[in-house]
């Protein structure tokens, strides 16, 4: 039993994966499949039923009619012998029965000719009908190349009766008309469905584009909701969400900016009072505290500013990275830069992005002796790797460092631990560009910062 269950599970995985690969990837493609598949199955079912019931019955009745007329001609000829009667009978067959009948005196059919033939759909019905109407007479059936008529040769005692039946006596045009109308109506309905689905997909694509742009931090204008009721509700919900997020960002910025501004005033007074104090250990300690507080205030302001006030620009990213590396080298940081290709452009906020990378480089320089930066462009994304040879960050702490005011160093010494906002600012900037940032282990054993930006 366990083996059967295992085989069934394997079968479900194989068939499920196969069907999943066959399914269209887009909602438009899947909607078309939902519309087309029932129509196709309905056509196949209706055609099969029509073929089995109507077309088969019509072909059989037409064949029986032709066989009955041929049998009647032979019966009248046998009952009324003579050349004059034969001519009248043949004339009646031509005019009334629409059969081209002629007598080939003295000829005989090859033996077994009625048993060695292969017949098509209509010819097989005609053969069966002739065998029922003329059970004791050999016959032979053939069709011309254009399938415009059927030639029937029937063995008589004194010769061969040749009957030429036009296709109108054996073929029913209603069958083809029915199939053509069914296909035409299906195509019209499919065209209407495609137009309707395309109009329904347009607001979905519009909403997806707006969400993607807003996720990248770009300005998105309000658009008029359209489409089905559910799509309109999703569009209105997106607009409400967008304005709520922008309002929260503005409130956060104004609050932190106001707090930081208010703190600068007492800090300025403290600096003036320190300048008037005599030199000594107390003054030096207070000056260090004031300097630390100024750095904290600047960190809060940088965290509050974010990037909402800066517009997206088409920027030469390798050139921007080279400026960051140049500034870091001026401060004594050993850092190298590799870009692939050497020059390409990206839509970013240059100032906030520069502040983000600078924070990451300064953070690495605080713990490492050497830093390696790699920038690579692919058709779908931009990858930035910042590796160092420092002690790294434990795996269980790599998520915590992105939290505001979290520091690995438990002390509040800004020289060793900073304000705890550098990584948070970097994450906000990268997420604002629609990208992702993750921490890992560098090949040199230190910390690796991996940034991925969508193209």
C-alpha positions as CSV (number, residue, x, y, z in Angstrom):
1,X,0.0,0.0,0.0
2,X,2.9,2.3,0.8
3,X,4.4,1.7,-2.6
4,X,1.1,2.5,-4.4
5,X,0.8,5.7,-2.4
6,X,4.3,6.7,-3.3
7,X,3.7,6.0,-7.0
8,X,0.5,8.1,-6.9
9,X,2.4,11.0,-5.2
10,X,5.1,10.8,-7.9
11,X,2.5,10.7,-10.6
12,X,0.8,13.8,-9.1
13,X,4.1,15.7,-9.0
14,X,4.9,14.8,-12.6
15,X,1.5,15.6,-14.0
16,X,1.2,18.7,-11.8
17,X,4.5,20.1,-12.9
18,X,3.8,19.2,-16.6
19,X,0.4,21.0,-16.5
20,X,2.0,24.0,-14.7
21,X,4.6,24.3,-17.4
22,X,1.8,24.2,-20.1
23,X,-0.3,26.9,-18.4
24,X,0.2,30.5,-19.7
25,X,2.1,32.8,-17.3
26,X,0.0,35.9,-17.7
27,X,-3.5,36.5,-16.5
28,X,-4.5,37.5,-20.1
29,X,-3.2,34.2,-21.4
30,X,-5.0,32.2,-18.7
31,X,-8.2,34.1,-19.3
32,X,-8.0,33.3,-23.0
33,X,-7.5,29.7,-22.2
34,X,-10.6,29.7,-19.9
35,X,-12.6,31.1,-22.8
36,X,-11.2,29.1,-25.6
37,X,-11.1,25.7,-24.0
38,X,-14.8,25.4,-23.3
39,X,-15.6,26.7,-26.8
40,X,-13.3,24.1,-28.3
41,X,-14.7,21.3,-26.2
42,X,-18.2,22.3,-27.1
43,X,-17.4,22.3,-30.8
44,X,-15.9,18.9,-30.6
45,X,-18.8,17.5,-28.6
46,X,-21.5,19.1,-30.9
47,X,-19.7,18.0,-34.0
48,X,-19.4,14.4,-32.7
49,X,-23.0,14.2,-31.8
50,X,-24.0,15.8,-35.1
51,X,-21.9,13.4,-37.0
52,X,-23.2,10.4,-35.2
53,X,-26.8,11.3,-35.3
54,X,-27.6,13.7,-38.1
55,X,-24.9,13.3,-40.7
56,X,-24.9,9.5,-40.5
57,X,-28.7,9.3,-40.7
58,X,-28.8,11.7,-43.7
59,X,-26.1,9.9,-45.6
60,X,-27.8,6.5,-45.0
61,X,-31.2,7.8,-46.1
62,X,-29.8,9.4,-49.2
63,X,-28.0,6.2,-50.1
64,X,-31.1,4.2,-49.5
65,X,-33.0,6.5,-51.8
66,X,-30.5,6.1,-54.6
67,X,-30.4,2.3,-54.1
68,X,-34.2,2.2,-54.2
69,X,-34.3,4.2,-57.4
70,X,-31.7,1.9,-59.0
71,X,-33.7,-1.2,-57.9
72,X,-36.9,0.3,-59.3
73,X,-35.2,0.9,-62.7
74,X,-34.0,-2.7,-62.8
75,X,-37.5,-4.0,-61.6
76,X,-39.3,-2.0,-64.3
77,X,-36.9,-3.2,-67.0
78,X,-37.4,-6.8,-66.0
79,X,-41.2,-6.4,-65.9
80,X,-41.5,-4.5,-69.2
81,X,-39.0,-5.9,-71.6
82,X,-38.4,-4.5,-75.1
83,X,-36.4,-1.6,-76.6
84,X,-39.3,0.9,-76.4
85,X,-40.1,0.2,-72.8
86,X,-36.4,0.3,-71.9
87,X,-35.9,3.7,-73.5
88,X,-39.0,5.0,-71.7
89,X,-37.7,3.7,-68.4
90,X,-34.2,5.2,-68.9
91,X,-35.8,8.5,-69.8
92,X,-37.9,8.5,-66.7
93,X,-34.8,7.7,-64.6
94,X,-33.0,10.7,-66.1
95,X,-35.8,13.2,-65.8
96,X,-37.6,12.0,-62.6
97,X,-34.9,10.3,-60.6
98,X,-31.9,12.4,-61.8
99,X,-29.9,9.3,-62.6
100,X,-27.8,9.0,-65.8
101,X,-28.7,5.3,-66.7
102,X,-27.3,3.4,-69.7
103,X,-27.0,-0.3,-70.7
104,X,-23.7,-1.9,-71.8
105,X,-24.9,-5.0,-73.6
106,X,-22.9,-8.2,-73.4
107,X,-20.4,-6.9,-70.8
108,X,-19.7,-8.6,-67.4
109,X,-18.1,-7.4,-64.2
110,X,-14.9,-9.0,-62.9
111,X,-15.7,-11.7,-60.4
112,X,-15.5,-10.5,-56.8
113,X,-15.3,-6.8,-57.7
114,X,-17.8,-5.9,-55.1
115,X,-15.8,-7.5,-52.3
116,X,-12.3,-6.1,-53.0
117,X,-13.1,-2.4,-52.9
118,X,-12.3,0.0,-50.1
119,X,-15.0,2.6,-49.6
120,X,-15.3,5.9,-48.0
121,X,-18.0,7.2,-45.6
122,X,-20.7,7.9,-48.2
123,X,-19.8,5.0,-50.5
124,X,-20.0,2.5,-47.6
125,X,-23.6,3.6,-47.0
126,X,-24.4,3.2,-50.6
127,X,-22.8,-0.3,-50.7
128,X,-25.0,-1.4,-47.8
129,X,-28.1,0.1,-49.3
130,X,-27.4,-1.7,-52.7
131,X,-26.8,-5.0,-50.9
132,X,-30.2,-4.6,-49.2
133,X,-32.1,-3.6,-52.3
134,X,-30.2,-5.9,-54.8
135,X,-29.0,-8.8,-52.7
136,X,-28.4,-11.2,-55.7
137,X,-26.7,-8.9,-58.2
138,X,-23.0,-8.1,-58.3
139,X,-22.1,-4.4,-58.5
140,X,-19.1,-2.1,-58.6
141,X,-18.8,1.4,-57.3
142,X,-16.3,4.1,-58.3
143,X,-15.9,7.8,-58.0
144,X,-14.4,10.3,-60.5
145,X,-11.3,12.3,-59.5
146,X,-13.2,15.5,-58.7
147,X,-15.7,13.6,-56.5
148,X,-18.6,15.2,-58.5
149,X,-20.4,11.9,-59.1
150,X,-20.5,8.2,-58.3
151,X,-20.5,5.5,-61.0
152,X,-22.4,2.3,-60.2
153,X,-22.0,-0.7,-62.4
154,X,-24.6,-3.5,-61.8
155,X,-24.4,-6.9,-63.4
156,X,-27.6,-7.8,-65.4
157,X,-28.3,-11.1,-67.2
158,X,-27.7,-9.5,-70.6
159,X,-25.1,-6.8,-69.7
160,X,-24.1,-4.1,-67.3
161,X,-26.4,-1.3,-66.0
162,X,-24.3,1.8,-65.6
163,X,-25.8,4.5,-63.3
164,X,-24.1,7.8,-62.7
165,X,-25.3,9.6,-59.6
166,X,-24.5,13.2,-59.1
167,X,-23.2,14.4,-55.8
168,X,-26.4,16.3,-55.0
169,X,-28.2,12.9,-54.6
170,X,-25.7,11.7,-52.1
171,X,-24.1,14.7,-50.4
172,X,-26.0,17.0,-47.9
173,X,-24.7,20.6,-47.9
174,X,-26.4,21.3,-44.6
175,X,-23.7,19.4,-42.8
176,X,-20.9,21.8,-44.1
177,X,-23.1,24.8,-43.6
178,X,-23.8,23.8,-40.0
179,X,-20.0,23.3,-39.3
180,X,-19.1,26.6,-41.0
181,X,-21.7,28.6,-39.1
182,X,-20.6,27.0,-35.8
183,X,-16.9,27.8,-36.5
184,X,-17.8,31.3,-37.6
185,X,-19.9,32.1,-34.6
186,X,-17.2,30.7,-32.3
187,X,-14.6,32.9,-33.9
188,X,-16.9,36.0,-33.5
189,X,-17.5,35.1,-29.8
190,X,-13.8,34.6,-29.3
191,X,-13.0,37.9,-30.9
192,X,-15.6,39.7,-28.6
193,X,-14.1,37.8,-25.6
194,X,-10.6,38.9,-26.5
195,X,-11.6,42.6,-26.8
196,X,-13.4,42.4,-23.5
197,X,-10.4,40.7,-21.8
198,X,-8.0,43.2,-23.2
199,X,-10.0,46.1,-21.9
200,X,-10.2,44.4,-18.5
201,X,-6.4,43.8,-18.4
202,X,-5.6,47.4,-19.1
203,X,-6.5,48.8,-15.6
204,X,-4.7,45.8,-14.0
205,X,-1.5,46.7,-15.9
206,X,-2.0,50.3,-15.0
207,X,-2.4,49.5,-11.3
208,X,0.7,47.2,-11.5
209,X,2.8,49.9,-13.1
210,X,1.7,52.5,-10.5
211,X,2.5,50.1,-7.7
212,X,5.9,49.3,-9.1
213,X,6.8,52.9,-9.6
214,X,5.6,53.8,-6.1
215,X,7.6,50.9,-4.7
216,X,10.7,52.4,-6.3
217,X,9.9,55.7,-4.7
218,X,8.9,57.5,-7.9
219,X,6.2,60.0,-8.1
220,X,2.9,58.5,-9.1
221,X,0.0,60.7,-10.1
222,X,-3.6,59.6,-9.1
223,X,-5.3,57.9,-12.0
224,X,-9.0,57.3,-12.5
225,X,-10.1,53.8,-11.4
226,X,-11.6,51.8,-14.3
227,X,-12.5,48.2,-15.2
228,X,-14.5,45.8,-13.1
229,X,-15.7,46.6,-9.6
230,X,-13.0,44.6,-7.9
231,X,-10.3,46.3,-10.0
232,X,-11.8,49.7,-9.2
233,X,-11.8,48.8,-5.5
234,X,-8.1,47.8,-5.7
235,X,-7.2,51.0,-7.4
236,X,-9.0,53.1,-4.8
237,X,-7.3,51.1,-2.0
238,X,-3.9,51.8,-3.7
239,X,-4.6,55.5,-3.8
240,X,-5.6,55.6,-0.1
241,X,-2.6,53.5,0.8
242,X,-0.3,55.8,-1.2
243,X,-1.6,59.0,0.4
244,X,-1.4,57.4,3.9
245,X,2.2,56.3,3.4
246,X,3.2,59.8,2.1
247,X,1.4,61.4,5.0
248,X,3.2,59.2,7.5
249,X,6.6,59.9,5.9
250,X,5.9,63.6,6.0
251,X,4.8,63.5,9.6
252,X,7.9,61.5,10.5
253,X,10.2,63.9,8.7
254,X,8.6,67.0,10.2
255,X,8.6,65.5,13.7
256,X,12.2,64.4,13.7
257,X,13.3,67.6,11.9
258,X,11.5,69.7,14.5
259,X,13.0,67.7,17.4
260,X,16.5,68.0,15.9
261,X,16.0,71.7,15.3
262,X,14.9,72.2,18.8
263,X,17.9,70.3,20.1
264,X,20.3,72.5,18.2
265,X,19.4,75.6,20.2
266,X,20.4,74.2,23.6
267,X,23.4,72.6,22.0
268,X,24.5,76.0,20.7
269,X,24.1,77.6,24.1
270,X,26.1,74.8,25.7
271,X,28.9,75.3,23.2
272,X,28.9,79.0,24.0
273,X,29.0,78.3,27.8
274,X,31.9,75.8,27.2
275,X,33.8,78.4,25.3
276,X,33.7,80.7,28.3
277,X,34.7,77.9,30.8
278,X,38.4,77.6,31.8
279,X,40.3,74.7,30.4
280,X,40.2,71.5,32.3
281,X,39.1,67.9,32.4
282,X,35.5,68.8,32.9
283,X,35.4,71.1,29.9
284,X,37.0,68.5,27.6
285,X,34.6,65.8,28.7
286,X,31.6,68.2,28.1
287,X,32.9,69.2,24.7
288,X,33.1,65.5,23.7
289,X,29.5,65.0,24.9
290,X,28.3,68.0,22.9
291,X,30.1,66.8,19.8
292,X,28.5,63.3,20.2
293,X,25.1,64.9,20.6
294,X,25.7,67.0,17.4
295,X,26.5,63.8,15.5
296,X,23.4,62.1,16.8
297,X,21.3,65.1,15.8
298,X,22.7,65.0,12.3
299,X,22.1,61.3,12.2
300,X,18.4,61.8,13.2
301,X,18.1,64.5,10.5
302,X,19.6,62.2,7.8
303,X,17.2,59.4,8.9
304,X,14.2,61.9,8.8
305,X,15.1,63.4,5.4
306,X,15.0,60.0,3.7
307,X,14.7,60.5,-0.1
308,X,11.1,61.7,-0.6
309,X,12.2,65.3,-1.5
310,X,14.7,64.2,-4.2
311,X,13.6,63.5,-7.8
312,X,14.8,60.5,-9.8
313,X,17.5,61.2,-12.3
314,X,19.2,59.4,-15.1
315,X,22.6,58.9,-13.5
316,X,26.0,57.4,-14.6
317,X,26.2,54.9,-11.7
318,X,29.9,53.9,-12.2
319,X,30.8,57.6,-12.1
320,X,28.8,58.1,-9.0
321,X,30.5,55.1,-7.3
322,X,33.9,56.4,-8.4
323,X,33.2,59.7,-6.6
324,X,32.2,57.8,-3.4
325,X,35.4,55.8,-3.6
326,X,37.5,58.9,-4.2
327,X,36.1,60.6,-1.1
328,X,36.7,57.5,1.0
329,X,40.3,57.4,-0.2
330,X,40.8,61.0,0.8
331,X,39.8,60.0,4.3
332,X,42.4,57.2,4.4
333,X,40.2,54.3,3.5
334,X,41.7,51.5,1.4
335,X,39.0,50.8,-1.1
336,X,39.0,49.4,-4.6
337,X,36.2,49.6,-7.3
338,X,35.3,47.3,-10.1
339,X,32.5,48.0,-12.6
340,X,31.1,45.8,-15.3
341,X,30.6,47.5,-17.8
342,X,32.7,50.5,-17.1
343,X,29.9,52.9,-17.9
344,X,26.1,52.6,-17.8
345,X,23.2,54.7,-16.6
346,X,20.5,54.1,-14.0
347,X,17.4,55.9,-12.7
348,X,18.2,56.7,-9.1
349,X,18.2,59.6,-6.6
350,X,21.9,60.4,-6.7
351,X,22.2,62.3,-3.4
352,X,20.3,59.8,-1.3
353,X,22.0,56.9,-3.1
354,X,25.4,58.4,-2.5
355,X,24.6,58.9,1.2
356,X,23.5,55.2,1.4
357,X,26.7,53.8,-0.2
358,X,28.9,56.3,1.8
359,X,27.3,55.0,5.1
360,X,28.0,51.4,4.1
361,X,31.6,52.2,3.2
362,X,32.2,54.2,6.4
363,X,30.7,51.4,8.4
364,X,33.0,48.9,6.7
365,X,36.0,51.2,7.2
366,X,35.3,51.4,10.9
367,X,36.0,47.7,11.3
368,X,38.1,46.6,8.3
369,X,41.5,47.4,6.8
370,X,40.5,47.0,3.1
371,X,37.2,47.2,1.2
372,X,36.3,45.9,-2.3
373,X,33.3,47.2,-4.2
374,X,31.9,45.5,-7.3
375,X,29.2,46.9,-9.5
376,X,27.7,44.8,-12.2
377,X,24.8,45.4,-14.6
378,X,22.6,42.7,-16.0
379,X,19.5,42.9,-18.3
380,X,17.2,42.7,-15.3
381,X,19.0,44.2,-12.4
382,X,22.1,46.1,-11.0
383,X,24.2,44.2,-8.4
384,X,26.5,46.0,-6.0
385,X,28.7,44.0,-3.7
386,X,30.7,45.7,-0.8
387,X,33.2,43.2,0.8
388,X,35.6,43.9,3.6
389,X,38.2,41.9,5.6
390,X,36.8,42.9,9.0
391,X,35.3,40.6,11.7
392,X,31.9,40.5,10.0
393,X,28.5,40.2,11.7
394,X,27.1,37.0,13.2
395,X,24.3,35.4,11.1
396,X,21.8,35.8,13.9
397,X,22.4,39.6,14.1
398,X,22.3,40.4,10.4
399,X,18.6,41.3,10.4
400,X,18.8,43.3,13.7
401,X,21.4,45.8,12.4
402,X,18.7,47.2,10.0
403,X,16.6,48.2,13.0
404,X,16.7,51.9,14.0
405,X,19.1,52.7,16.8
406,X,20.3,49.1,17.0
407,X,24.1,48.8,17.6
408,X,26.3,45.7,18.0
409,X,28.4,47.6,20.4
410,X,26.3,47.8,23.6
411,X,28.1,51.0,24.7
412,X,26.9,54.4,23.5
413,X,30.4,55.3,22.2
414,X,29.8,56.9,18.8
415,X,33.4,56.2,17.9
416,X,32.9,52.4,18.0
417,X,29.2,51.9,17.4
418,X,27.8,55.0,15.7
419,X,24.2,56.2,16.3
420,X,22.6,53.0,15.0
421,X,21.0,54.7,12.0
422,X,23.5,54.1,9.2
423,X,22.2,50.7,8.2
424,X,18.6,51.8,8.6
425,X,19.1,54.8,6.3
426,X,20.9,52.5,3.8
427,X,18.0,50.0,3.8
428,X,15.4,52.8,3.4
429,X,17.2,54.2,0.4
430,X,17.6,50.9,-1.3
431,X,13.9,49.9,-0.6
432,X,12.9,53.3,-1.9
433,X,14.6,52.5,-5.2
434,X,12.6,49.2,-5.3
435,X,15.7,47.1,-4.5
436,X,16.8,44.7,-1.8
437,X,19.8,44.8,0.5
438,X,21.2,41.7,2.4
439,X,24.2,40.9,4.5
440,X,26.4,37.8,4.2
441,X,29.9,36.6,4.5
442,X,32.5,38.0,2.1
443,X,35.1,35.7,0.4
444,X,37.7,37.4,2.6
445,X,36.0,36.3,5.7
446,X,34.5,39.8,6.5
447,X,31.1,41.2,5.9
448,X,29.4,41.3,2.4
449,X,26.7,43.8,1.7
450,X,24.7,42.8,-1.4
451,X,22.5,45.3,-3.1
452,X,20.1,44.5,-6.0
453,X,18.3,47.2,-7.9
454,X,15.8,46.5,-10.6
455,X,16.3,47.8,-14.1
